[in-house]
Amino acid sequence: MFSHLKQAVAGAQILFVAFGALVLVPLLTGLNPSMALLGAGVGTLLFQLTTGRKVPIFLGSSFAFIAPIIYATQTWGLPSTMFGLFAAGFMYFVFAALVKWRGVDAVNRLLPPVVIGPVIMIIGLSVTTVASNMAMGRAGSEQVLPYDTALMLATVSLATTVLVAIFARGMFRLVPILAGVIVGYSVAAVMGLVDFDKIAAAPWFAVPHFVTPEVNWAAALFMLPVAIAPAIEHIGGVMAIGGVTGKDYTREPGLHRTLAGDGLGVCVAGLIGGPPVTTYAEVTGAVMITRNFNPVIMTWAALFAIAMAFVGKFNAVLASIPMPVMGGIMVLLFGTIASIGLKTLIEARVDLMAPRNLVIVSVVLTCGIGALELKFGAFSLVGVGLCSVLAIVLNLILPKSEAHHEGIVEGQDV
């Protein structure tokens, strides 16, 4: 009995670590935070079912899909976007089949750092305007909150997040986003910017609102390439948790199984109206600090996430967070994502003096930041999706120079 209680507490701790990032994605994209919690919980359980509950991983909302969800929702509407996200899950199955057939080196050859690096950078840089506008209290061209007030709130949230990320120790260092939201929200409440009437009126128990996907192949083709970056991120995540626990999960239960489990979670999230899920570095950090390698704690975290999805008041609190509070955190978050892409290029020692590499990185960055759109009748490709396709095609068709000048080690882990 005591051991079960200890595991449950450890599971609650894991959810606490993942929580800030988990609910941030729906808050930024306009999706329902309840569905993010439900999708993360169900997705994690499906992942455990697929992998035989051998890997201590918790799946939370993926940042890679923020910009694509915003664009797709504005272009095709939410039901079509959900169909696109459902379809994106199948990209994981493609990678799983490729890994099963040819091994992980085949994926690394198809998607070397020179392809992955700039695509990850675009994931962060393509939505920087959204972050700045929210920090300034703007929704489009409309000034929702006074500029000075909004900027002050954004600064408080950003400063708290930065301070916790740099100076905090132990478990607290893993929750900078959550700390930023709490402090920013508290300051906003003192200033009278939080509507507590809606929280009081919300029921304690509320069934989350499910969104039924609407078949839209343009949205599906737009989302499919977007899944490339988080699928590669998944491989890195599995290797990272293996380094912490001392087990090679790419062999047992096998990388093809972990990819398939993640893909199943993404599909389910799209079916119910939540953001796609992915592995979380914060959770890996928590496992490393606590030295609790039992995958059962992830089961508890998933069950707690599902339970919280049905707490109406809790989700009313999330909905009441003022926009600049989230904007301040986004300023750091989106820059961090871009920095990870840069880190990918640096760690792989990609030689940007080599014309081939320079062309790939330059074209991807310009097309991504400039929001170049490629149209084929009613179908269009833009943003991360277009950048992923461009990077892969350029990498395949441009002739490779000598290995030392290329700066890319074949089969290097990403």
Secondary structure, DSSP 8 states (H G I E B T S, - for coil): -HHHHHHHHHHHHHHHHHHHHHHHHHHHHT--HHHHHHHHHHHHHHHHHHHTS-S---EEE-GGGHHHHHHHHHHH-HHHHHHHHHHHHHHHHHHHHHHHHH-HHHHHHHS-HHHHHHHHHHHHHTTHHHHHHHHTTEETTEE-S-HHHHHHHHHHHHHHHHHHHHH--GGGGG-HHHHHHHHHHHHHHHTT-S-HHHHHHS-SB-----------HHHHHHHTGGGHHHHHHHHHHHHHHHHHHT--TIIIIIHHHHHHHHHHHHHHHHHHT---EEE-HHHHHHHHHH----THHHHHHHHHHHHHTTBHHHHHHHHTS-HHHHHHHHHHHHHHHHHHHHHHHHHTT--TTSHHHHHHHHHHHHHHHTT-EEEETTEEEEHHHHHHHHHHHHHHHS----HHHH---TT---
